[in-house]
Amino acid sequence: MTKSVNLPQSVYQELVEVSDELSLMAKKPFSASMTIDMLIEIYRAHLSNPCVLDAFSQQLRSLNIMSPEEFDKYWDVQLKVKDSSKRQVKSKKS
């Protein structure tokens, strides 16, 4: 059964770019859901090494991670900043 996930626009754009890169590497189309599945498989394979898992766990514990609400707001603001920067560059070129 298919489920929907809400992503900030910039995260979605990154997902599309990775999907395009995987499509080029595989010489076959990769959908967004296939890309997410591939990234999860890579994540699990990478962390199956106990040393990597321990180091990654330590890094996560030491990070000051945002709440989900703060994360969504941050990415929304970042997207607006990127959009306004693009508009400024285009207007300077004109």
N, C-alpha and C positions, 0 to 999 in steps of 0.2 A: 504494500500500500504506500502510495506517495504522500510525503509530508512537505509542507512549505516551511521555509526558514526565512526570516527577515534579516537582511544584511545591510549594513551601511553601504552607500553607493560606492565608496572607494574600495571597500573590501570586495564587493561584487566585481568591480572593475579588475582588481588583482586576480580574482578567480577566473575571469574571462581571459586575461592575458596568459595565465598559467595553462589554461585549457588550450589556447592557441599554440603555445609552445609544445605541449604534449602532442597535439595533433601533428605538428611539423616533425617532431622526433619519430612518432609512430607511423607517419604517413597515412594516418587514418583519423577520422574525426573523433574528438573527445568532447563529450558534453560536460556541463558544469557538474552534474552529479557523478559522472565517471571520474572527473578530476578530483572531487572531494574524496571519493572512494580511494583513489590512487594515493592521495596525500595521507590519508589515514593509514593505509597499508605501509607506506614509507615510514611514517611516524612509529607504528608498532614494530616494524623490522629494526629500525634504528634503536629503539628503547629496549629491544630484547637482549641487548648487551648489558649485563648488570652494572658494569662500570659507567657506561653512558647514562643509564637510568639513575644511578646514584648522583652523578654530577648534575644531571638535568633537574632532579628533585631538589638538590641543594640550591641551584640557581633560582628555581621557582620560589622556594621559601624565602630567599633573600630579596626578591623583587617587591617593589611597592606596586602591587597590581590594582588597577582601577576596579570599581564595582561595574557590573554590566551596564548600569544606567550611565555612569561616567564615561565608559567606553563608547557607547552609542553617541553621546553628546560630543565627545572628542572627535570622533570620525565625521560627524555631521559638520562640525566647525572646520575641520581640516579640508573637507570637500569644498566648503564655501570659500576658504582662503585660496585653494588651488584654482577654483573657477574664476575668482576675481583677479588672480595673478595672470591667468591666461588671457582674460579680457584686457588687462593693462598692457601686456606684451603685444597683443593684436592691435590695440589702438596706437601704440607707439610706432608700430611698423607701418600703419596707414598714413 
